[in-house]
């Protein structure tokens, strides 16, 4: 595979690629990936590794590091007078959708010989990295905001990860993680926001949805957006299906953000070519998407516009109400996932029609950030 920058002509072998394009500073992506071949899907493969032929991240004779991540349920339901399918990615080994990208990234980095992996996180990515690093026999160091939910911080340490709490907003944890890995040959910055292998793994959610819908592309994909790995990964996955000649359709994208962290929503609705960071420090229940400056904002805006999709911003009261209504139906997710249900209530019969085939991605389990008693 080749790593490339969508905003420049920079290309390099993927194993040599930095996390940023040296010309533009933009995040890199993989290209020259194997085409999606239904005949190469291994029905006996574990979880998302049924697609191992399309995920060439292992070195020669390297043993796969996995906990069975992927192949999560697709649940038929109804919401806001709309038929809906929930893609329940909360049912991952660590209770978060991030296990897809992290498992892919850890296998990639282990094959390159790194011994220690570092990330900054509000909790979910850090817990996932600590888990899979431990499974791979590697050390992990996770920088988190002091305000991150206690269950998420506890999950990092229970997996044996080194937890470093950083005062201030989420961006300060990023700065600390980048500084720790600067010029290190043994320690890799395993960033779920920046690393192209993470986004590569997230593509598998699209392939699963397509298979679970009997080889059908949905009309809409609805997902929470912080850095945007869920939505952009799904979009890349459906793009790859079309580029491989497997399907001729792409879904529309509905990107959901939570007030006051709405830089993508603001840029889309104002038809701006750039985003303005959301300079806020207050905490919100949807902590997983409390991102002031999404790394892949340009690709996200391009994908939403190309898909003829849209964005929605929800407020705290809507998130809390949707969270409770989902739980009452037996679907216990963290508030970050509940923004999807809140957004559907805003768009039902206005943007999304009852005849549309809609998939909402639920990204994290409710035990990650349970309600305060």
N, C-alpha and C positions, 0 to 999 in steps of 0.2 A: 504494500500500500504506500501511497504518497500523502504527505501532509501538505495542505495548501491553504492559502489565505484568500477568501472570497473577494477581498477588496484590493488585491494587488496580484502581480504575476509571480509571487514568491512560491516556489515548490521545493521540497526537500524530502529525502527518505524519512519515513515516519519515525524510525527508531532514533533519528538524529534531531528530530524537530524540537524546538523550544515550544513554550506554551503561547507565545505571542509572535506575530509576524515581525521580523526585524525592520521592516520598511514602514508599516502602518501602525503597529502595535495592536492590531486586531487579533482575536482568537483564531486558532487554526482548526481545520477540519480534515478528515481523511477523504481521499479520492481514490480512484482506481480500485474500488472494492469489488469483490466477486459479485457477479449478477445473482439476483435471487432466483433460485431454481427449486421449484416445488419438489422435484424428484430427489433433490439433495437433502431435504428435510428429514431428519432422523426421528421417527415417531417414538423411539425408545430413548431418545436423548433426554437428559435431566433438565427440566424447566426450559429456560430460554436457550439452553445449549442444544436443543433440537435443531437450532440454526447454526451449529458450529461450523458448517461448511462455508457459511457467509460471514463468520466472525473469526478470521484468521489471526488470532492474537497470541497463540501459543508458539513457543520456540520448539525446536526439534527435541522430542522425547520429554518435553515439559509436562508435568502432571497438572491437570485442570484443578484449580481451586474453586470449589463450588459448594453451596449449601442448598442447592435445588431451587435457586431464585428463578422467578418467571413462571409463565403459564398460569397466571392468576385468573380467578373466576371472572366471567362476564355475566352480570346479573341483570336479567330483564325486569323492569320495574316501570312505575309511572310517577311523574313528578310535575306539578304545576299544570295538570291536564295535558301533559305530553307523555308519549311513550319514551322510555329512556333505557339505555343499557349502562350500568355502572361497571367500569373496568376497575376491579378492586385490587389495585396495586398495593394497598395497605397490608395485604396478606403476603408479605415477603418475610424472609428470615429475620430481618431486624425491624419489621413493621413499617418499612418505607420503600417507596418506588425507587429510591436511589440505589438499591441493591443491584439493579440492572447495570447501571453505568459503573458503579464501584467495582463489581465483580469483574467486568471487562477490563477496567483500568488496572486493577491489582494483578490480574494475570499478565497483562502487557508489561507492567513495570517489574514484576518478579522475573520475567524472562530477560529483561535488560540488566538484571543483576543488582538492583537496588536492595538495600537492607533496611531502610527506614523510610516511611511515608508520612507526609505532613499535609494537613488541610486546615482550612478555616471554615467554620460551620456555625449555624444557629442550633445545631443538635443532630438532625437526621443524617446528614452526610458524614458527620464526624463519627457517629455511632456505627454507621455502615462501614466506614473505612477501618475503624478499630476492629470490628468483627472480622472482615475479610483479610486484613493484614495479619491478625492473629491466626486465622485459618491457614494462611500461607507461610506462617513462621517468620513474619516480619514485624518490626517495631513500628508503632504509629504514635504520632504526636498531633493532638487536635487542639487548635486555638478556637475558643468559643467566646462570645460576649458574656459578661457576667450575668446579664439578664436572661440568658437562655433558660428554658424550662428545666427544673431540677431532674425530672425523670430522664430527659435526654442526656444531660450531663452524667447522670449516674450510669446510663447505658454505655457511655464511652469507657468509663473506668472499669465496669464489670467485665468488659472484653479485654481488659489489660492495656487499653490505650492510655497514653500520657496526656492528661487534661491540663490545658493552660487557659485560665480565665483572664480575659482582657477587659479592662474598664472601657466604658464609652460605647458608641454605636457599633453596629455590625462591621463597618468598614475598617475599624481599628484591628479587629481580629485578622482581617485579610492582610493588612500591612505587617502585622507581627509574623504571620506564617510565611510571607514572601521574604522577609528579612532573615528568618531562620534558615531558609534553604538557599539563600544567595551564594553562588559559587561553590555549592557542595556537590561532590561526586557520589557520596554514599546516601544522601538524603534527597528524595524526590518530592517536589511540590505536586502532590496528587490532588489537584484542584478539581472538584466536581463542576466548577463554573468554567474553568479554562481548558482543561485537558481534553484533546479531541477523542481519546479513547472512551471517556465517559459518555459523550454525546453519541458515539458509535453504539455503545451498549443500549442506550435509550431507544434506538431505532426498533429494537425487538418488540416493543409494545405495539407498534403498528402492525407488525407481521402477525402477532398473536390475535389482535382484534380482527384482522382480515380473515384469518383461518377460522376463528370462533364464530364469525358471522357468515360462515359457509362461502368464503371467498368473495365477500362483498365489502366494498369501501363505504363507510358511513357518510352521510351528508354533512355531519358536523362532528368535530372533536372539541370538547370543552375541557379546559384544564386550568389550574392555578398557575400564575406566572410570577416568579421572583426573578431569578436568573433565566428562567424559561427552558430548562433542560427537558422537562416533561413534554411541553407542547412542541418545541423545536425538534426534539428527538422523534416524536411521533410523525411530524411533518416530513422529516428526512426519511423515515421509514417508508411512508407512503410514496414519497418521491422515488425512492429506490425500487419499489414495486413497479411503478409506472415505467421507469427507465429500463427495467429488466423485461418489459413487455408482458408482465403478468396481469396488469390492469391498465385501463385507460382513464381512470377517474382519480381525482384528488379530493379530499374533504375540505370543507370550509373550517376555519379555525376561530374559536371563541376564546380569547385570552382574558382571564379574570384576575384582577388585582384588588387589593383591599386598601381602603383609605387609612392613612394618608400616603401610602407608598404606591403611587400610581404613575410612574414615569412613562411606561409604555402606553398605557391608556391615554394619558394626556397628549402624548405626541401623535398617537393615531387619530384621536378625535379632533385635534387641531390641524391635522394634515401637515404636521411639521416633518422636516427631513432629519431632525435630530431630537434627542431626548434631553430633558432637563432633570438632573438628579433631584430626588425627593429628600430635601434636607430636614429630616425629622429624627428625633431620638426617642420619642415615646414608644412604649411597647403596645402591641396589639395581640389579640388572641391568635390571629393567623400569622404567627411568628415566622413560619417557614418561607413566607413571601414578603417579609419586611426588608426588601432590598432597595436601597436608594439608587443604585446605578447598575442595572443588569449588564453583565459582560457582553452578552450576545444580542444587544438591543437592535443593532442594525439588521441582523439576520431575522430576528423576530418580527420587526415591522415589515420587512420585505415579504416574509411568509404570510402574515395575516392579510396584507394587501393583495398579494398574488392569489391567495385562496378565495378572495372576495368575502372574507370573514369580518369580524369586528372585535371590539373590546368592551368590557364591562368593569366598572368600579363598584364595589360593595362596601357598605359601612358596617361598623361593629355590631350594631343591633340586628342587621340582616344575617350576619354570620352566626351570631349566637342563636337566633331563632331557627335557622336552617340546621345547625348542629343538633339542636334538641329534637327537631322533627325527624331527622335521619336516624338518630338513636332510637326514637320511639318505634321506628320501622325495623329495628334490629341491625342497622348499619352504623356501627360505632367508629367514627373517624375523628382525626384531630381537626381543630377549627380551620386549618389551612385547606383541608379537603372540602369542608363545608361551604367554602366560597363558591364552589361549582354549583351546588344546589341553590344557593342564594342568587347567583347570576341567571340560572334558568328561570327563576320566578320573574326576573326583570324582562327576559327576552321571549317568554312563552307567548305564542300566537302573534307576536309583533315582528321578531326577527326569525325565530325558529317556529316552523309550522308543524301541526300535528302529524302530517304525513312524512315529515323528515325522519331519517334514521340517525339518532343522536347517541354518541358515546361520551359519557362524562368520566374522567379519570380521577379516581379517589386515591390520593398519594400517600397518606399516612394513617396509621392506626390510632384510635382514640386514647389508648393507654400511653401514647407518647406525650400527650399534653391534656390530662383529664381535667374536667371542670373542678373549680375550687368548691369544696363543701362548706 
